[in-house]
Amino acid sequence: MKLHLPIPPEPVSIKANFKKGLDTNFRGTIAVIEQSTWAASYLWTNYRWGLILKQYGFSWQMFMKAVRANALSFIMWVKGEKTWEDAVNNLIDIIEKILEAKQR
């Protein structure tokens, strides 16, 4: 299943705050990135992915699971090792795999 989720603008202020946090409180900042509420809220609510995904029976809890599974991509984005588009596309791939497994 191929989803057509719009990739929102890169949240540069969030990235800048995380980059600063990695310098001052590495473990704490990694934990916040991995916890992923920041990304879930940004995508699910602000960019209305929730409205699209609910049509497929994809709940907030399922979305949180997917976003947390994508934590390494988001860490790599903060560190400049991946683009925002790459990190979000990785998340979309995870969501698609969860939906495919759900349909079986």
Biopython code that builds the backbone (N, CA, C, O; Angstrom):
import numpy as np
from Bio.PDB.StructureBuilder import StructureBuilder

atoms = [
    (1, "MET", "N", (0.846, -1.173, 0.000)),
    (1, "MET", "CA", (0.000, 0.000, 0.000)),
    (1, "MET", "C", (0.894, 1.239, 0.000)),
    (1, "MET", "O", (1.815, 1.366, 0.806)),
    (2, "LYS", "N", (0.594, 2.137, -0.919)),
    (2, "LYS", "CA", (1.361, 3.374, -1.005)),
    (2, "LYS", "C", (0.497, 4.526, -0.512)),
    (2, "LYS", "O", (-0.537, 4.839, -1.102)),
    (3, "LEU", "N", (0.933, 5.149, 0.575)),
    (3, "LEU", "CA", (0.216, 6.302, 1.127)),
    (3, "LEU", "C", (0.745, 7.587, 0.507)),
    (3, "LEU", "O", (1.927, 7.704, 0.183)),
    (4, "HIS", "N", (-0.143, 8.526, 0.354)),
    (4, "HIS", "CA", (0.259, 9.838, -0.152)),
    (4, "HIS", "C", (0.113, 10.848, 0.979)),
    (4, "HIS", "O", (-0.844, 11.620, 1.035)),
    (5, "LEU", "N", (1.090, 10.818, 1.873)),
    (5, "LEU", "CA", (1.107, 11.756, 2.993)),
    (5, "LEU", "C", (2.002, 12.931, 2.625)),
    (5, "LEU", "O", (3.139, 12.730, 2.197)),
    (6, "PRO", "N", (1.511, 14.137, 2.783)),
    (6, "PRO", "CA", (2.336, 15.303, 2.440)),
    (6, "PRO", "C", (3.494, 15.453, 3.420)),
    (6, "PRO", "O", (3.334, 15.281, 4.629)),
    (7, "ILE", "N", (4.652, 15.774, 2.877)),
    (7, "ILE", "CA", (5.814, 16.020, 3.740)),
    (7, "ILE", "C", (5.797, 17.498, 4.115)),
    (7, "ILE", "O", (5.934, 18.373, 3.259)),
    (8, "PRO", "N", (5.626, 17.760, 5.413)),
    (8, "PRO", "CA", (5.547, 19.160, 5.847)),
    (8, "PRO", "C", (6.921, 19.826, 5.831)),
    (8, "PRO", "O", (7.945, 19.156, 5.699)),
    (9, "PRO", "N", (6.928, 21.136, 5.965)),
    (9, "PRO", "CA", (8.205, 21.855, 6.034)),
    (9, "PRO", "C", (9.046, 21.351, 7.209)),
    (9, "PRO", "O", (8.526, 20.946, 8.249)),
    (10, "GLU", "N", (10.329, 21.390, 7.007)),
    (10, "GLU", "CA", (11.255, 20.986, 8.067)),
    (10, "GLU", "C", (11.068, 21.891, 9.289)),
    (10, "GLU", "O", (11.077, 23.115, 9.159)),
    (11, "PRO", "N", (10.900, 21.298, 10.469)),
    (11, "PRO", "CA", (10.757, 22.114, 11.682)),
    (11, "PRO", "C", (12.142, 22.568, 12.176)),
    (11, "PRO", "O", (12.716, 21.975, 13.090)),
    (12, "VAL", "N", (12.656, 23.622, 11.555)),
    (12, "VAL", "CA", (14.031, 24.051, 11.813)),
    (12, "VAL", "C", (14.256, 24.506, 13.257)),
    (12, "VAL", "O", (15.348, 24.322, 13.794)),
    (13, "SER", "N", (13.248, 25.093, 13.889)),
    (13, "SER", "CA", (13.438, 25.530, 15.277)),
    (13, "SER", "C", (13.526, 24.326, 16.215)),
    (13, "SER", "O", (14.290, 24.345, 17.181)),
    (14, "ILE", "N", (12.753, 23.286, 15.936)),
    (14, "ILE", "CA", (12.835, 22.063, 16.750)),
    (14, "ILE", "C", (14.211, 21.438, 16.571)),
    (14, "ILE", "O", (14.843, 21.022, 17.542)),
    (15, "LYS", "N", (14.669, 21.376, 15.333)),
    (15, "LYS", "CA", (15.991, 20.807, 15.050)),
    (15, "LYS", "C", (17.082, 21.594, 15.771)),
    (15, "LYS", "O", (17.979, 21.004, 16.375)),
    (16, "ALA", "N", (17.010, 22.910, 15.711)),
    (16, "ALA", "CA", (18.018, 23.757, 16.366)),
    (16, "ALA", "C", (18.036, 23.524, 17.876)),
    (16, "ALA", "O", (19.101, 23.446, 18.488)),
    (17, "ASN", "N", (16.845, 23.413, 18.469)),
    (17, "ASN", "CA", (16.782, 23.146, 19.917)),
    (17, "ASN", "C", (17.379, 21.794, 20.261)),
    (17, "ASN", "O", (18.090, 21.659, 21.257)),
    (18, "PHE", "N", (17.094, 20.791, 19.440)),
    (18, "PHE", "CA", (17.663, 19.462, 19.688)),
    (18, "PHE", "C", (19.180, 19.474, 19.518)),
    (18, "PHE", "O", (19.896, 18.861, 20.309)),
    (19, "LYS", "N", (19.671, 20.166, 18.496)),
    (19, "LYS", "CA", (21.125, 20.245, 18.280)),
    (19, "LYS", "C", (21.813, 20.879, 19.483)),
    (19, "LYS", "O", (22.859, 20.409, 19.932)),
    (20, "LYS", "N", (21.217, 21.949, 19.999)),
    (20, "LYS", "CA", (21.755, 22.609, 21.190)),
    (20, "LYS", "C", (21.716, 21.644, 22.374)),
    (20, "LYS", "O", (22.665, 21.569, 23.154)),
    (21, "GLY", "N", (20.618, 20.913, 22.500)),
    (21, "GLY", "CA", (20.467, 19.956, 23.581)),
    (21, "GLY", "C", (21.490, 18.831, 23.526)),
    (21, "GLY", "O", (21.950, 18.359, 24.566)),
    (22, "LEU", "N", (21.849, 18.400, 22.322)),
    (22, "LEU", "CA", (22.858, 17.343, 22.196)),
    (22, "LEU", "C", (24.205, 17.797, 22.754)),
    (22, "LEU", "O", (24.977, 16.986, 23.266)),
    (23, "ASP", "N", (24.482, 19.098, 22.651)),
    (23, "ASP", "CA", (25.742, 19.641, 23.182)),
    (23, "ASP", "C", (25.718, 19.786, 24.697)),
    (23, "ASP", "O", (26.758, 19.663, 25.345)),
    (24, "THR", "N", (24.557, 20.045, 25.265)),
    (24, "THR", "CA", (24.489, 20.337, 26.698)),
    (24, "THR", "C", (23.957, 19.179, 27.543)),
    (24, "THR", "O", (24.338, 19.031, 28.704)),
    (25, "ASN", "N", (23.080, 18.360, 26.963)),
    (25, "ASN", "CA", (22.482, 17.244, 27.708)),
    (25, "ASN", "C", (22.198, 16.123, 26.715)),
    (25, "ASN", "O", (21.047, 15.872, 26.357)),
    (26, "PHE", "N", (23.245, 15.465, 26.281)),
    (26, "PHE", "CA", (23.154, 14.480, 25.200)),
    (26, "PHE", "C", (22.119, 13.392, 25.505)),
    (26, "PHE", "O", (21.203, 13.167, 24.713)),
    (27, "ARG", "N", (22.263, 12.725, 26.639)),
    (27, "ARG", "CA", (21.358, 11.615, 26.969)),
    (27, "ARG", "C", (19.903, 12.063, 27.090)),
    (27, "ARG", "O", (18.997, 11.390, 26.599)),
    (28, "GLY", "N", (19.689, 13.184, 27.737)),
    (28, "GLY", "CA", (18.334, 13.691, 27.907)),
    (28, "GLY", "C", (17.703, 14.062, 26.579)),
    (28, "GLY", "O", (16.521, 13.802, 26.354)),
    (29, "THR", "N", (18.485, 14.667, 25.702)),
    (29, "THR", "CA", (17.971, 15.074, 24.398)),
    (29, "THR", "C", (17.674, 13.859, 23.525)),
    (29, "THR", "O", (16.655, 13.823, 22.835)),
    (30, "ILE", "N", (18.550, 12.875, 23.550)),
    (30, "ILE", "CA", (18.299, 11.635, 22.802)),
    (30, "ILE", "C", (17.005, 10.994, 23.289)),
    (30, "ILE", "O", (16.206, 10.511, 22.487)),
    (31, "ALA", "N", (16.802, 10.991, 24.596)),
    (31, "ALA", "CA", (15.573, 10.404, 25.158)),
    (31, "ALA", "C", (14.327, 11.138, 24.661)),
    (31, "ALA", "O", (13.319, 10.508, 24.341)),
    (32, "VAL", "N", (14.395, 12.457, 24.598)),
    (32, "VAL", "CA", (13.249, 13.245, 24.117)),
    (32, "VAL", "C", (12.993, 12.961, 22.633)),
    (32, "VAL", "O", (11.843, 12.814, 22.218)),
    (33, "ILE", "N", (14.058, 12.885, 21.839)),
    (33, "ILE", "CA", (13.891, 12.581, 20.421)),
    (33, "ILE", "C", (13.272, 11.187, 20.262)),
    (33, "ILE", "O", (12.347, 10.999, 19.471)),
    (34, "GLU", "N", (13.786, 10.224, 21.013)),
    (34, "GLU", "CA", (13.281, 8.850, 20.925)),
    (34, "GLU", "C", (11.845, 8.728, 21.409)),
    (34, "GLU", "O", (11.081, 7.917, 20.884)),
    (35, "GLN", "N", (11.471, 9.519, 22.396)),
    (35, "GLN", "CA", (10.108, 9.481, 22.923)),
    (35, "GLN", "C", (9.116, 9.901, 21.833)),
    (35, "GLN", "O", (8.000, 9.385, 21.769)),
    (36, "SER", "N", (9.524, 10.821, 20.996)),
    (36, "SER", "CA", (8.883, 11.172, 19.723)),
    (36, "SER", "C", (7.533, 11.876, 19.771)),
    (36, "SER", "O", (6.898, 12.018, 18.727)),
    (37, "THR", "N", (7.077, 12.313, 20.911)),
    (37, "THR", "CA", (5.811, 13.046, 20.965)),
    (37, "THR", "C", (5.880, 14.308, 20.107)),
    (37, "THR", "O", (4.891, 14.682, 19.476)),
    (38, "TRP", "N", (7.025, 14.956, 20.078)),
    (38, "TRP", "CA", (7.209, 16.179, 19.292)),
    (38, "TRP", "C", (6.892, 15.919, 17.812)),
    (38, "TRP", "O", (6.204, 16.720, 17.177)),
    (39, "ALA", "N", (7.388, 14.811, 17.265)),
    (39, "ALA", "CA", (7.166, 14.496, 15.846)),
    (39, "ALA", "C", (5.732, 14.054, 15.608)),
    (39, "ALA", "O", (5.108, 14.435, 14.617)),
    (40, "ALA", "N", (5.220, 13.250, 16.523)),
    (40, "ALA", "CA", (3.853, 12.752, 16.370)),
    (40, "ALA", "C", (2.858, 13.903, 16.357)),
    (40, "ALA", "O", (1.968, 13.949, 15.507)),
    (41, "SER", "N", (3.004, 14.828, 17.292)),
    (41, "SER", "CA", (2.090, 15.983, 17.334)),
    (41, "SER", "C", (2.224, 16.841, 16.090)),
    (41, "SER", "O", (1.227, 17.288, 15.523)),
    (42, "TYR", "N", (3.454, 17.068, 15.671)),
    (42, "TYR", "CA", (3.718, 17.900, 14.495)),
    (42, "TYR", "C", (3.046, 17.313, 13.259)),
    (42, "TYR", "O", (2.409, 18.042, 12.498)),
    (43, "LEU", "N", (3.178, 16.015, 13.053)),
    (43, "LEU", "CA", (2.662, 15.381, 11.842)),
    (43, "LEU", "C", (1.178, 15.021, 11.945)),
    (43, "LEU", "O", (0.405, 15.298, 11.029)),
    (44, "TRP", "N", (0.790, 14.409, 13.050)),
    (44, "TRP", "CA", (-0.588, 13.929, 13.216)),
    (44, "TRP", "C", (-1.584, 15.096, 13.294)),
    (44, "TRP", "O", (-2.632, 15.082, 12.648)),
    (45, "THR", "N", (-1.231, 16.095, 14.096)),
    (45, "THR", "CA", (-2.159, 17.201, 14.357)),
    (45, "THR", "C", (-1.914, 18.386, 13.429)),
    (45, "THR", "O", (-2.807, 18.787, 12.682)),
    (46, "ASN", "N", (-0.720, 18.942, 13.475)),
    (46, "ASN", "CA", (-0.437, 20.170, 12.723)),
    (46, "ASN", "C", (-0.555, 19.981, 11.215)),
    (46, "ASN", "O", (-1.042, 20.865, 10.510)),
    (47, "TYR", "N", (-0.109, 18.827, 10.722)),
    (47, "TYR", "CA", (-0.155, 18.589, 9.278)),
    (47, "TYR", "C", (-1.209, 17.577, 8.884)),
    (47, "TYR", "O", (-1.218, 17.076, 7.760)),
    (48, "ARG", "N", (-2.096, 17.280, 9.815)),
    (48, "ARG", "CA", (-3.330, 16.525, 9.575)),
    (48, "ARG", "C", (-3.140, 15.120, 9.017)),
    (48, "ARG", "O", (-4.007, 14.590, 8.322)),
    (49, "TRP", "N", (-1.990, 14.526, 9.332)),
    (49, "TRP", "CA", (-1.838, 13.129, 8.934)),
    (49, "TRP", "C", (-2.881, 12.269, 9.630)),
    (49, "TRP", "O", (-3.321, 11.260, 9.081)),
    (50, "GLY", "N", (-3.275, 12.659, 10.825)),
    (50, "GLY", "CA", (-4.260, 11.891, 11.572)),
    (50, "GLY", "C", (-5.555, 11.721, 10.807)),
    (50, "GLY", "O", (-6.154, 10.645, 10.824)),
    (51, "LEU", "N", (-5.996, 12.780, 10.131)),
    (51, "LEU", "CA", (-7.233, 12.706, 9.347)),
    (51, "LEU", "C", (-7.109, 11.696, 8.212)),
    (51, "LEU", "O", (-8.063, 10.985, 7.899)),
    (52, "ILE", "N", (-5.953, 11.637, 7.611)),
    (52, "ILE", "CA", (-5.714, 10.697, 6.510)),
    (52, "ILE", "C", (-5.591, 9.271, 7.052)),
    (52, "ILE", "O", (-6.227, 8.347, 6.545)),
    (53, "LEU", "N", (-4.774, 9.110, 8.078)),
    (53, "LEU", "CA", (-4.489, 7.770, 8.582)),
    (53, "LEU", "C", (-5.689, 7.113, 9.259)),
    (53, "LEU", "O", (-5.845, 5.893, 9.205)),
    (54, "LYS", "N", (-6.531, 7.918, 9.891)),
    (54, "LYS", "CA", (-7.741, 7.349, 10.524)),
    (54, "LYS", "C", (-8.629, 6.659, 9.498)),
    (54, "LYS", "O", (-9.335, 5.707, 9.830)),
    (55, "GLN", "N", (-8.599, 7.129, 8.259)),
    (55, "GLN", "CA", (-9.392, 6.510, 7.195)),
    (55, "GLN", "C", (-8.952, 5.068, 6.929)),
    (55, "GLN", "O", (-9.715, 4.262, 6.396)),
    (56, "TYR", "N", (-7.717, 4.760, 7.305)),
    (56, "TYR", "CA", (-7.175, 3.415, 7.128)),
    (56, "TYR", "C", (-7.235, 2.603, 8.426)),
    (56, "TYR", "O", (-6.705, 1.494, 8.499)),
    (57, "GLY", "N", (-7.886, 3.170, 9.447)),
    (57, "GLY", "CA", (-7.964, 2.489, 10.736)),
    (57, "GLY", "C", (-6.689, 2.595, 11.539)),
    (57, "GLY", "O", (-6.443, 1.786, 12.433)),
    (58, "PHE", "N", (-5.874, 3.593, 11.226)),
    (58, "PHE", "CA", (-4.577, 3.791, 11.891)),
    (58, "PHE", "C", (-4.789, 4.750, 13.061)),
    (58, "PHE", "O", (-5.077, 5.929, 12.857)),
    (59, "SER", "N", (-4.647, 4.247, 14.271)),
    (59, "SER", "CA", (-4.913, 5.029, 15.477)),
    (59, "SER", "C", (-3.697, 5.858, 15.903)),
    (59, "SER", "O", (-2.589, 5.669, 15.401)),
    (60, "TRP", "N", (-3.932, 6.771, 16.835)),
    (60, "TRP", "CA", (-2.854, 7.560, 17.435)),
    (60, "TRP", "C", (-1.819, 6.632, 18.066)),
    (60, "TRP", "O", (-0.620, 6.877, 17.939)),
    (61, "GLN", "N", (-2.255, 5.580, 18.738)),
    (61, "GLN", "CA", (-1.339, 4.642, 19.397)),
    (61, "GLN", "C", (-0.465, 3.938, 18.355)),
    (61, "GLN", "O", (0.733, 3.756, 18.570)),
    (62, "MET", "N", (-1.055, 3.550, 17.244)),
    (62, "MET", "CA", (-0.283, 2.925, 16.170)),
    (62, "MET", "C", (0.721, 3.927, 15.591)),
    (62, "MET", "O", (1.852, 3.575, 15.253)),
    (63, "PHE", "N", (0.278, 5.181, 15.485)),
    (63, "PHE", "CA", (1.159, 6.214, 14.953)),
    (63, "PHE", "C", (2.342, 6.444, 15.885)),
    (63, "PHE", "O", (3.477, 6.583, 15.431)),
    (64, "MET", "N", (2.078, 6.484, 17.185)),
    (64, "MET", "CA", (3.173, 6.656, 18.147)),
    (64, "MET", "C", (4.171, 5.503, 18.039)),
    (64, "MET", "O", (5.380, 5.723, 18.107)),
    (65, "LYS", "N", (3.681, 4.296, 17.872)),
    (65, "LYS", "CA", (4.563, 3.132, 17.698)),
    (65, "LYS", "C", (5.445, 3.322, 16.459)),
    (65, "LYS", "O", (6.648, 3.069, 16.507)),
    (66, "ALA", "N", (4.849, 3.766, 15.359)),
    (66, "ALA", "CA", (5.597, 3.989, 14.124)),
    (66, "ALA", "C", (6.636, 5.097, 14.287)),
    (66, "ALA", "O", (7.778, 4.957, 13.851)),
    (67, "VAL", "N", (6.229, 6.192, 14.915)),
    (67, "VAL", "CA", (7.143, 7.327, 15.087)),
    (67, "VAL", "C", (8.321, 6.925, 15.978)),
    (67, "VAL", "O", (9.462, 7.299, 15.706)),
    (68, "ARG", "N", (8.050, 6.174, 17.024)),
    (68, "ARG", "CA", (9.142, 5.721, 17.903)),
    (68, "ARG", "C", (10.063, 4.750, 17.182)),
    (68, "ARG", "O", (11.271, 4.740, 17.420)),
    (69, "ALA", "N", (9.496, 3.933, 16.299)),
    (69, "ALA", "CA", (10.321, 3.013, 15.513)),
    (69, "ALA", "C", (11.223, 3.767, 14.539)),
    (69, "ALA", "O", (12.212, 3.220, 14.052)),
    (70, "ASN", "N", (10.884, 5.010, 14.261)),
    (70, "ASN", "CA", (11.656, 5.856, 13.349)),
    (70, "ASN", "C", (12.635, 6.773, 14.086)),
    (70, "ASN", "O", (13.237, 7.652, 13.468)),
    (71, "ALA", "N", (12.796, 6.584, 15.371)),
    (71, "ALA", "CA", (13.612, 7.495, 16.184)),
    (71, "ALA", "C", (15.036, 7.652, 15.653)),
    (71, "ALA", "O", (15.570, 8.761, 15.655)),
    (72, "LEU", "N", (15.654, 6.574, 15.203)),
    (72, "LEU", "CA", (17.028, 6.677, 14.700)),
    (72, "LEU", "C", (17.100, 7.614, 13.498)),
    (72, "LEU", "O", (18.049, 8.389, 13.374)),
    (73, "SER", "N", (16.115, 7.551, 12.618)),
    (73, "SER", "CA", (16.108, 8.468, 11.473)),
    (73, "SER", "C", (15.991, 9.919, 11.923)),
    (73, "SER", "O", (16.636, 10.804, 11.360)),
    (74, "PHE", "N", (15.164, 10.161, 12.943)),
    (74, "PHE", "CA", (15.039, 11.527, 13.448)),
    (74, "PHE", "C", (16.327, 11.989, 14.127)),
    (74, "PHE", "O", (16.703, 13.155, 14.002)),
    (75, "ILE", "N", (17.001, 11.101, 14.838)),
    (75, "ILE", "CA", (18.301, 11.455, 15.442)),
    (75, "ILE", "C", (19.297, 11.797, 14.337)),
    (75, "ILE", "O", (20.033, 12.779, 14.438)),
    (76, "MET", "N", (19.317, 10.988, 13.290)),
    (76, "MET", "CA", (20.237, 11.258, 12.173)),
    (76, "MET", "C", (19.899, 12.584, 11.496)),
    (76, "MET", "O", (20.796, 13.286, 11.030)),
    (77, "TRP", "N", (18.620, 12.930, 11.439)),
    (77, "TRP", "CA", (18.214, 14.223, 10.878)),
    (77, "TRP", "C", (18.754, 15.371, 11.738)),
    (77, "TRP", "O", (19.311, 16.337, 11.215)),
    (78, "VAL", "N", (18.588, 15.260, 13.036)),
    (78, "VAL", "CA", (19.075, 16.314, 13.941)),
    (78, "VAL", "C", (20.586, 16.479, 13.798)),
    (78, "VAL", "O", (21.097, 17.599, 13.821)),
    (79, "LYS", "N", (21.292, 15.375, 13.652)),
    (79, "LYS", "CA", (22.756, 15.410, 13.545)),
    (79, "LYS", "C", (23.240, 15.795, 12.152)),
    (79, "LYS", "O", (24.445, 15.922, 11.934)),
    (80, "GLY", "N", (22.321, 15.984, 11.204)),
    (80, "GLY", "CA", (22.702, 16.382, 9.856)),
    (80, "GLY", "C", (23.125, 15.216, 8.977)),
    (80, "GLY", "O", (23.726, 15.423, 7.922)),
    (81, "GLU", "N", (22.820, 13.996, 9.396)),
    (81, "GLU", "CA", (23.206, 12.809, 8.639)),
    (81, "GLU", "C", (22.107, 12.360, 7.669)),
    (81, "GLU", "O", (22.349, 11.523, 6.800)),
    (82, "LYS", "N", (20.922, 12.907, 7.816)),
    (82, "LYS", "CA", (19.784, 12.641, 6.925)),
    (82, "LYS", "C", (19.041, 13.939, 6.721)),
    (82, "LYS", "O", (19.086, 14.835, 7.564)),
    (83, "THR", "N", (18.361, 14.033, 5.602)),
    (83, "THR", "CA", (17.493, 15.195, 5.390)),
    (83, "THR", "C", (16.170, 14.947, 6.104)),
    (83, "THR", "O", (15.851, 13.815, 6.466)),
    (84, "TRP", "N", (15.415, 16.003, 6.301)),
    (84, "TRP", "CA", (14.075, 15.895, 6.869)),
    (84, "TRP", "C", (13.205, 14.999, 5.987)),
    (84, "TRP", "O", (12.475, 14.141, 6.483)),
    (85, "GLU", "N", (13.293, 15.210, 4.676)),
    (85, "GLU", "CA", (12.493, 14.413, 3.737)),
    (85, "GLU", "C", (12.817, 12.923, 3.876)),
    (85, "GLU", "O", (11.913, 12.087, 3.864)),
    (86, "ASP", "N", (14.112, 12.589, 4.010)),
    (86, "ASP", "CA", (14.502, 11.185, 4.188)),
    (86, "ASP", "C", (13.921, 10.608, 5.471)),
    (86, "ASP", "O", (13.392, 9.496, 5.472)),
    (87, "ALA", "N", (14.018, 11.360, 6.559)),
    (87, "ALA", "CA", (13.510, 10.876, 7.843)),
    (87, "ALA", "C", (11.998, 10.668, 7.787)),
    (87, "ALA", "O", (11.490, 9.671, 8.303)),
    (88, "VAL", "N", (11.280, 11.596, 7.168)),
    (88, "VAL", "CA", (9.825, 11.478, 7.078)),
    (88, "VAL", "C", (9.437, 10.341, 6.129)),
    (88, "VAL", "O", (8.481, 9.614, 6.396)),
    (89, "ASN", "N", (10.163, 10.185, 5.038)),
    (89, "ASN", "CA", (9.878, 9.075, 4.129)),
    (89, "ASN", "C", (10.134, 7.725, 4.796)),
    (89, "ASN", "O", (9.427, 6.755, 4.523)),
    (90, "ASN", "N", (11.132, 7.657, 5.661)),
    (90, "ASN", "CA", (11.359, 6.423, 6.437)),
    (90, "ASN", "C", (10.149, 6.137, 7.320)),
    (90, "ASN", "O", (9.724, 4.988, 7.442)),
    (91, "LEU", "N", (9.598, 7.176, 7.932)),
    (91, "LEU", "CA", (8.415, 7.011, 8.772)),
    (91, "LEU", "C", (7.227, 6.534, 7.927)),
    (91, "LEU", "O", (6.490, 5.641, 8.346)),
    (92, "ILE", "N", (7.045, 7.109, 6.774)),
    (92, "ILE", "CA", (5.956, 6.683, 5.895)),
    (92, "ILE", "C", (6.109, 5.205, 5.536)),
    (92, "ILE", "O", (5.122, 4.470, 5.506)),
    (93, "ASP", "N", (7.338, 4.766, 5.264)),
    (93, "ASP", "CA", (7.586, 3.346, 4.972)),
    (93, "ASP", "C", (7.162, 2.456, 6.143)),
    (93, "ASP", "O", (6.558, 1.402, 5.941)),
    (94, "ILE", "N", (7.480, 2.882, 7.357)),
    (94, "ILE", "CA", (7.098, 2.121, 8.552)),
    (94, "ILE", "C", (5.577, 2.046, 8.664)),
    (94, "ILE", "O", (5.020, 0.982, 8.935)),
    (95, "ILE", "N", (4.915, 3.170, 8.456)),
    (95, "ILE", "CA", (3.448, 3.208, 8.523)),
    (95, "ILE", "C", (2.850, 2.260, 7.487)),
    (95, "ILE", "O", (1.923, 1.509, 7.791)),
    (96, "GLU", "N", (3.375, 2.293, 6.272)),
    (96, "GLU", "CA", (2.865, 1.420, 5.214)),
    (96, "GLU", "C", (3.044, -0.054, 5.585)),
    (96, "GLU", "O", (2.155, -0.867, 5.332)),
    (97, "LYS", "N", (4.177, -0.400, 6.176)),
    (97, "LYS", "CA", (4.411, -1.793, 6.591)),
    (97, "LYS", "C", (3.439, -2.218, 7.698)),
    (97, "LYS", "O", (2.948, -3.347, 7.697)),
    (98, "ILE", "N", (3.169, -1.325, 8.622)),
    (98, "ILE", "CA", (2.205, -1.641, 9.693)),
    (98, "ILE", "C", (0.817, -1.854, 9.090)),
    (98, "ILE", "O", (0.105, -2.780, 9.480)),
    (99, "LEU", "N", (0.436, -1.005, 8.148)),
    (99, "LEU", "CA", (-0.875, -1.142, 7.515)),
    (99, "LEU", "C", (-0.972, -2.447, 6.705)),
    (99, "LEU", "O", (-2.009, -3.110, 6.714)),
    (100, "GLU", "N", (0.108, -2.807, 6.013)),
    (100, "GLU", "CA", (0.113, -4.056, 5.255)),
    (100, "GLU", "C", (-0.032, -5.252, 6.188)),
    (100, "GLU", "O", (-0.782, -6.184, 5.895)),
    (101, "ALA", "N", (0.675, -5.229, 7.300)),
    (101, "ALA", "CA", (0.597, -6.323, 8.268)),
    (101, "ALA", "C", (-0.801, -6.396, 8.876)),
    (101, "ALA", "O", (-1.308, -7.483, 9.153)),
    (102, "LYS", "N", (-1.416, -5.238, 9.081)),
    (102, "LYS", "CA", (-2.765, -5.174, 9.662)),
    (102, "LYS", "C", (-3.798, -5.805, 8.722)),
    (102, "LYS", "O", (-4.779, -6.396, 9.172)),
    (103, "GLN", "N", (-3.568, -5.673, 7.427)),
    (103, "GLN", "CA", (-4.531, -6.180, 6.447)),
    (103, "GLN", "C", (-4.440, -7.689, 6.247)),
    (103, "GLN", "O", (-5.336, -8.290, 5.655)),
    (104, "ARG", "N", (-3.378, -8.297, 6.728)),
    (104, "ARG", "CA", (-3.211, -9.753, 6.539)),
    (104, "ARG", "C", (-4.039, -10.536, 7.497)),
    (104, "ARG", "O", (-4.015, -11.766, 7.472)),
]
sb = StructureBuilder()
sb.init_structure("model")
sb.init_model(0)
sb.init_chain("A")
sb.init_seg("    ")
for serial, (resi, resn, name, xyz) in enumerate(atoms, 1):
    if name == "N":
        sb.init_residue(resn, " ", resi, " ")
    sb.init_atom(name, np.array(xyz, "f"), 0.0, 1.0, " ", f" {name:<3s}", serial, name[0])
structure = sb.get_structure()
